[in-house]
Amino acid sequence: MNATHCILALQLCLLAISGCSSQVPIIEEIENLKRYFNSSNSDVGDSKDVVLHVLRNWQEDGDTKVIDVQIASFYFKLFEALKGNQAIEKSINVIRAELIANFFNNSEAKYDGFMSITKIEVNDPQIQSKAINELVKVMSHLSPRVTLRKRKRSRCCFGGGNRLNKKNPASTI
């Protein structure tokens, strides 16, 4: 996968995923990246999508948040690989800020936590051991929550409500 594929996929993904908030500056920055990577033609690459085919399949299931985060992770990694390129640095920073706004509610701390997880070395035996130790708690956190509401007991007797509740003197009204 070359950089032109990535940039084309970035434009399409951002248009599909992000809302209408501040689209004009983002589109301008994407156009800047397209010019830089010479990816403005529709015939870029082998006509295979980088991430959009996966996104389309997940939209059918309605579970798009998981795949959205994976796609955002992909673009953050791409931007990290392109870091230091003065010609496109401004565009990348603007788009990176928009991704953080969309996926992490403008929280740099959430972004930092997310990125720290993506950089964990999974081949380290100590990390593997710690991760397995935490797995029960993680699975509990990820499992669907069953919200059972306790039924409130009536302070008054069932029926017409004319009978007094001996434990609650205020019910005599």
C-alpha positions, 0 to 999 in steps of 0.5 A: 500500500503506497501513500497515494492510496492512504491519502485517497482513503483518508479523504473518503473516510473523513467525508464518510465518518466525520460530521459536517463540522468545519468541513471546509478547512478539512477539505482544503487540507485534504486537497493539499495532501492530494496535490502533494501525493499527486492523488487527485486522479480517480485512477490512483492505484489498483482501484482497491479501497484501503479501508472503505470496503471494511467500513461498508461491511461494518455499516451493515451491522450497525457496529461502526464505532469499533471500526471507526476507531481502528480506521482513526488509528490507521490514519494516526499511524500514517500521520506519524510516518509522514511526520517531519515533512514540512510541505504537508505538516500543516495539513496533517496537523489540521486533519489530526486535530479534527480526528481527535475532535471527532473520536476523542471529544477534543480530549488530548488525554484520551488521544494520548491514552489511545496511542499509548495502547497502540504502541504496547509491545505485544511480544514482551512476555511481561506485557503478555502476563500483565495483559492476561491478568487484566483480561477478566476485568477488561472482558467485564468492562466490554460485555454488554451491560444488563440494566435491571431496574428494581421495582419500587414498592408502593408505600400504599396498599394495592387497590383503591389507596384508601387504606392507611399505611401504618408505617408511614403516617404521612399516608393518612392524607 
